Amino acid sequence: MAKIASVLGDNDISIASAIQKEADETTQTAEIVVMTHPSSEKGIIQAVDKLNHLNVVKEVNNFIRVEV
């Protein structure tokens, strides 16, 4: 989570909450859902690209923009 938080922080993205779903022992993976505080779209796109290249991230499956 530290590497993920670092990438988000480097792109001025603040984490509002994070939930880790049950881990898969076989693949040694876990799904993490991250909600952020309002952020720029440019920052999100850059962060997703960097996250996809981290050795601790298998894939970024989706991101959904939530308007308030």
Secondary structure per residue as TSV (DSSP state, phi and psi in degrees):
chain	resnum	aa	ss	phi	psi
A	1	M	-	360.0	-29.9
A	2	A	H	-62.3	-42.3
A	3	K	H	-66.3	-38.4
A	4	I	H	-65.5	-46.4
A	5	A	H	-62.1	-36.6
A	6	S	H	-63.7	-45.1
A	7	V	H	-61.8	-43.4
A	8	L	H	-63.4	-46.0
A	9	G	H	-62.0	-38.7
A	10	D	H	-62.6	-20.4
A	11	N	T	-108.6	22.2
A	12	D	T	57.6	38.6
A	13	I	-	-112.3	123.5
A	14	S	-	-101.5	130.8
A	15	I	E	-78.7	126.2
A	16	A	E	-88.1	-40.9
A	17	S	E	-161.2	156.9
A	18	A	E	-141.8	135.8
A	19	I	E	-126.5	128.1
A	20	Q	E	-105.1	121.5
A	21	K	-	-79.5	174.3
A	22	E	-	-55.6	135.5
A	23	A	-	-76.2	148.7
A	24	D	B	-97.5	107.7
A	25	E	T	-61.2	-35.7
A	26	T	T	-65.2	-49.5
A	27	T	T	-92.7	-6.9
A	28	Q	T	53.0	48.2
A	29	T	B	-127.6	162.7
A	30	A	-	-147.2	145.8
A	31	E	-	-87.0	131.6
A	32	I	E	-121.0	130.9
A	33	V	E	-110.2	124.0
A	34	V	E	-118.0	127.0
A	35	M	E	-105.5	135.4
A	36	T	E	-113.3	164.2
A	37	H	S	-74.6	165.7
A	38	P	S	-49.5	133.4
A	39	S	-	-141.6	161.4
A	40	S	-	-74.9	147.5
A	41	E	H	-63.2	-38.2
A	42	K	H	-59.3	-44.7
A	43	G	H	-62.5	-41.5
A	44	I	H	-63.5	-47.0
A	45	I	H	-61.9	-43.1
A	46	Q	H	-65.0	-41.3
A	47	A	H	-65.2	-43.6
A	48	V	H	-60.4	-41.4
A	49	D	H	-61.5	-45.5
A	50	K	H	-67.1	-38.8
A	51	L	H	-61.9	-38.5
A	52	N	T	-64.7	-15.7
A	53	H	T	-102.6	-0.8
A	54	L	-	-74.6	143.6
A	55	N	T	-72.7	-13.1
A	56	V	T	-96.0	-0.6
A	57	V	-	-114.6	120.8
A	58	K	S	-74.3	-46.5
A	59	E	-	-165.5	152.5
A	60	V	-	-98.2	105.7
A	61	N	-	-71.8	-36.3
A	62	N	-	-166.9	154.7
A	63	F	-	-139.6	139.5
A	64	I	-	-123.8	125.3
A	65	R	-	-78.4	128.1
A	66	V	-	-112.4	118.8
A	67	E	-	-92.3	140.0
A	68	V	-	-112.6	360.0
